[in-house]
Amino acid sequence: MKTMKGLVSCPAGELRLDDVPVPRVGENPFAPNDVVLEVLYCGICGSDIHRWKADKRIKGE
Protein backbone atom coordinates (compact mmCIF):
# COMPACT_ATOMS: atom_id res chain seq x y z
CA MET A 1 0.00 0.00 0.00
CA LYS A 2 1.38 3.40 -1.01
CA THR A 3 1.50 6.08 1.69
CA MET A 4 1.96 9.84 1.83
CA LYS A 5 2.36 12.42 4.59
CA GLY A 6 -0.95 13.80 5.85
CA LEU A 7 -2.02 16.14 8.65
CA VAL A 8 -4.31 14.06 10.85
CA SER A 9 -6.82 15.57 13.29
CA CYS A 10 -7.01 13.16 16.24
CA PRO A 11 -10.06 12.62 18.51
CA ALA A 12 -8.35 14.34 21.45
CA GLY A 13 -8.00 17.49 19.31
CA GLU A 14 -4.30 17.33 18.53
CA LEU A 15 -2.90 17.54 15.00
CA ARG A 16 -0.28 15.04 13.89
CA LEU A 17 1.77 14.65 10.70
CA ASP A 18 1.51 10.93 9.89
CA ASP A 19 1.93 8.50 7.03
CA VAL A 20 -1.54 7.87 5.58
CA PRO A 21 -2.72 5.72 2.66
CA VAL A 22 -2.73 7.47 -0.72
CA PRO A 23 -6.41 8.04 -1.59
CA ARG A 24 -7.83 6.28 -4.65
CA VAL A 25 -10.83 7.36 -6.70
CA GLY A 26 -13.89 5.25 -5.88
CA GLU A 27 -12.43 3.79 -2.67
CA ASN A 28 -13.50 6.31 -0.03
CA PRO A 29 -16.69 7.54 1.69
CA PHE A 30 -17.28 10.21 -0.98
CA ALA A 31 -17.40 7.82 -3.96
CA PRO A 32 -18.66 8.10 -6.66
CA ASN A 33 -18.38 11.91 -6.43
CA ASP A 34 -14.69 11.99 -5.53
CA VAL A 35 -11.53 13.25 -7.23
CA VAL A 36 -7.81 13.09 -6.47
CA LEU A 37 -5.74 16.25 -7.01
CA GLU A 38 -1.99 16.70 -7.02
CA VAL A 39 -1.19 19.74 -4.89
CA LEU A 40 1.85 21.66 -6.10
CA TYR A 41 1.71 24.53 -3.61
CA CYS A 42 -0.37 25.26 -0.55
CA GLY A 43 -0.62 27.67 2.33
CA ILE A 44 -1.67 27.39 5.92
CA CYS A 45 -4.10 29.60 7.79
CA GLY A 46 -2.69 31.62 10.69
CA SER A 47 -5.30 30.16 13.05
CA ASP A 48 -4.06 26.65 12.18
CA ILE A 49 -0.54 27.66 13.24
CA HIS A 50 -1.89 29.01 16.55
CA ARG A 51 -3.70 25.71 17.19
CA TRP A 52 -0.57 23.71 16.31
CA LYS A 53 1.51 25.78 18.75
CA ALA A 54 -1.16 25.51 21.46
CA ASP A 55 -1.18 21.71 21.13
CA LYS A 56 2.61 21.68 21.55
CA ARG A 57 2.43 23.87 24.69
CA ILE A 58 -0.28 21.67 26.26
CA LYS A 59 1.85 18.56 25.76
CA GLY A 60 5.02 20.29 26.95
CA GLU A 61 6.89 19.75 23.67
C-alpha positions in Angstrom: 0.0 0.0 0.0 1.4 3.4 -1.0 1.5 6.1 1.7 2.0 9.8 1.8 2.4 12.4 4.6 -1.0 13.8 5.9 -2.0 16.1 8.6 -4.3 14.1 10.9 -6.8 15.6 13.3 -7.0 13.2 16.2 -10.1 12.6 18.5 -8.4 14.3 21.5 -8.0 17.5 19.3 -4.3 17.3 18.5 -2.9 17.5 15.0 -0.3 15.0 13.9 1.8 14.7 10.7 1.5 10.9 9.9 1.9 8.5 7.0 -1.5 7.9 5.6 -2.7 5.7 2.7 -2.7 7.5 -0.7 -6.4 8.0 -1.6 -7.8 6.3 -4.6 -10.8 7.4 -6.7 -13.9 5.3 -5.9 -12.4 3.8 -2.7 -13.5 6.3 0.0 -16.7 7.5 1.7 -17.3 10.2 -1.0 -17.4 7.8 -4.0 -18.7 8.1 -6.7 -18.4 11.9 -6.4 -14.7 12.0 -5.5 -11.5 13.3 -7.2 -7.8 13.1 -6.5 -5.7 16.2 -7.0 -2.0 16.7 -7.0 -1.2 19.7 -4.9 1.8 21.7 -6.1 1.7 24.5 -3.6 -0.4 25.3 -0.5 -0.6 27.7 2.3 -1.7 27.4 5.9 -4.1 29.6 7.8 -2.7 31.6 10.7 -5.3 30.2 13.1 -4.1 26.7 12.2 -0.5 27.7 13.2 -1.9 29.0 16.6 -3.7 25.7 17.2 -0.6 23.7 16.3 1.5 25.8 18.8 -1.2 25.5 21.5 -1.2 21.7 21.1 2.6 21.7 21.5 2.4 23.9 24.7 -0.3 21.7 26.3 1.9 18.6 25.8 5.0 20.3 27.0 6.9 19.8 23.7 
